């Protein structure tokens, strides 16, 4: 179980990086991917420095640290404006990012309740959500944001 929980936290860390945005100038596909990857790289360094959870209590503590990092990354990524022809994909990606943040919060809450079965049950769909986010990131040309 510990390996699965560690993988889940790692998957949720930056799996959903991306988004639409409100900047006034649309970026080229290459610039959008590069800027998004730079943002993901910055926040990935922060999440990589977090301790790996050894038990459910640790998992809840790590999740508490991960959520604000994900929120900050999402905020920066949402400011990027993708090319018009990639807007729908970028919007889907940002929505997936929101789902992943919600997944981490749910897992944190169940870990805090010391409910191993619920954490495991939540981990399965969370990993699927992460996989979908990675697929969208790859479609958008990202390399850093599309990896766990």
C-alpha positions as CSV (number, residue, x, y, z in Angstrom):
1,X,0.0,0.0,0.0
2,X,2.8,2.4,0.8
3,X,4.2,2.2,-2.8
4,X,0.7,2.9,-4.2
5,X,0.2,5.9,-1.9
6,X,3.6,7.3,-2.8
7,X,2.9,6.9,-6.5
8,X,-0.5,8.6,-6.0
9,X,1.1,11.6,-4.3
10,X,3.7,11.8,-7.0
11,X,1.1,11.4,-9.7
12,X,-1.0,14.2,-8.3
13,X,1.9,16.5,-7.9
14,X,2.1,17.8,-11.4
15,X,0.1,15.4,-13.5
16,X,-2.5,18.0,-14.4
17,X,-0.3,21.1,-15.0
18,X,-1.8,23.2,-17.7
19,X,-4.6,25.5,-18.6
20,X,-6.2,28.2,-20.6
21,X,-5.8,31.7,-19.6
22,X,-6.6,35.4,-19.6
23,X,-3.4,36.9,-20.8
24,X,-4.0,39.4,-23.7
25,X,-1.6,37.8,-26.2
26,X,-1.9,34.2,-27.4
27,X,1.3,32.2,-27.4
28,X,2.5,30.0,-30.2
29,X,2.2,26.3,-29.5
30,X,5.9,26.1,-28.9
31,X,6.0,29.0,-26.5
32,X,3.0,27.8,-24.7
33,X,4.5,24.4,-24.1
34,X,7.9,25.9,-23.1
35,X,6.3,28.3,-20.6
36,X,4.1,25.7,-19.1
37,X,7.0,23.3,-18.8
38,X,9.0,26.0,-17.0
39,X,6.2,26.5,-14.5
40,X,5.8,22.8,-14.0
41,X,9.5,22.4,-13.5
42,X,9.6,25.1,-10.8
43,X,6.8,23.5,-8.8
44,X,8.1,20.0,-9.4
45,X,11.3,20.9,-7.6
46,X,9.2,21.9,-4.6
47,X,7.2,18.7,-4.6
48,X,10.3,16.6,-5.1
49,X,11.7,18.1,-1.9
50,X,8.8,16.8,0.2
51,X,9.2,13.8,2.4
52,X,7.7,10.5,1.1
53,X,4.9,9.3,3.3
54,X,5.5,6.2,5.4
55,X,2.0,5.9,6.7
56,X,-1.5,7.5,6.4
57,X,-0.6,10.3,8.9
58,X,2.4,11.2,6.8
59,X,0.3,11.0,3.6
60,X,-2.2,13.5,5.1
61,X,0.7,15.8,6.0
62,X,2.3,15.6,2.6
63,X,-1.0,16.2,0.9
64,X,-1.5,19.4,3.1
65,X,1.8,20.6,1.6
66,X,1.0,19.5,-1.9
67,X,-2.3,21.3,-2.3
68,X,-1.0,24.9,-2.0
69,X,1.8,24.0,-4.4
70,X,-0.7,22.7,-6.9
71,X,-2.9,25.8,-6.4
72,X,0.1,28.1,-7.1
73,X,1.1,26.1,-10.2
74,X,-2.5,26.1,-11.5
75,X,-2.7,29.9,-11.0
76,X,0.4,30.5,-13.0
77,X,-0.6,28.1,-15.7
78,X,-4.0,29.6,-16.0
79,X,-2.5,32.9,-16.9
80,X,-0.9,31.4,-20.1
81,X,-2.9,31.9,-23.2
82,X,-2.6,29.0,-25.6
83,X,-3.0,29.2,-29.4
84,X,-6.6,29.5,-30.4
85,X,-6.6,26.0,-32.0
86,X,-5.4,24.5,-28.7
87,X,-7.7,26.4,-26.4
88,X,-10.2,23.6,-25.9
89,X,-7.5,21.1,-25.1
90,X,-5.9,23.5,-22.7
91,X,-9.2,24.1,-21.0
92,X,-9.8,20.4,-20.6
93,X,-6.3,20.1,-19.1
94,X,-7.0,22.9,-16.6
95,X,-10.2,21.2,-15.6
96,X,-8.3,17.9,-15.1
97,X,-5.9,19.8,-12.9
98,X,-8.8,20.9,-10.7
99,X,-9.9,17.2,-10.5
100,X,-6.4,16.2,-9.4
101,X,-6.4,18.9,-6.7
102,X,-9.7,17.6,-5.5
103,X,-8.4,14.1,-5.5
104,X,-5.5,15.0,-3.3
105,X,-7.8,16.8,-0.9
106,X,-10.1,13.7,-0.7
107,X,-7.2,11.4,-0.2
108,X,-5.8,13.7,2.5
109,X,-9.1,13.7,4.3
110,X,-9.4,9.9,4.3
111,X,-5.8,9.5,5.3
112,X,-6.4,11.8,8.2
113,X,-9.4,9.6,9.1
114,X,-6.9,6.6,9.0
115,X,-9.2,4.9,6.4
116,X,-6.8,2.8,4.4
117,X,-9.6,1.2,2.3
118,X,-11.0,4.6,1.3
119,X,-7.5,5.9,0.4
120,X,-6.9,2.9,-1.8
121,X,-10.3,3.3,-3.4
122,X,-9.7,7.0,-4.2
123,X,-6.2,6.2,-5.5
124,X,-7.4,4.2,-8.5
125,X,-9.5,7.0,-10.1
126,X,-6.9,9.6,-9.1
127,X,-4.2,7.7,-11.1
128,X,-6.6,7.6,-14.0
129,X,-7.2,11.4,-13.8
130,X,-3.5,11.9,-13.7
131,X,-3.0,9.7,-16.8
132,X,-5.6,11.7,-18.6
133,X,-3.9,15.0,-17.6
134,X,-0.6,13.6,-18.9
135,X,-2.2,12.7,-22.2
136,X,-3.6,16.2,-22.6
137,X,-0.2,17.7,-21.7
138,X,1.5,15.6,-24.3
139,X,-1.1,16.7,-26.9
140,X,-0.1,20.3,-26.0
141,X,3.6,19.6,-26.6
142,X,4.7,19.6,-23.0
143,X,7.4,17.3,-21.8
144,X,7.9,18.3,-18.1
145,X,4.2,18.7,-17.3
146,X,3.3,15.4,-19.0
147,X,5.4,13.3,-16.7
148,X,4.9,12.2,-13.1
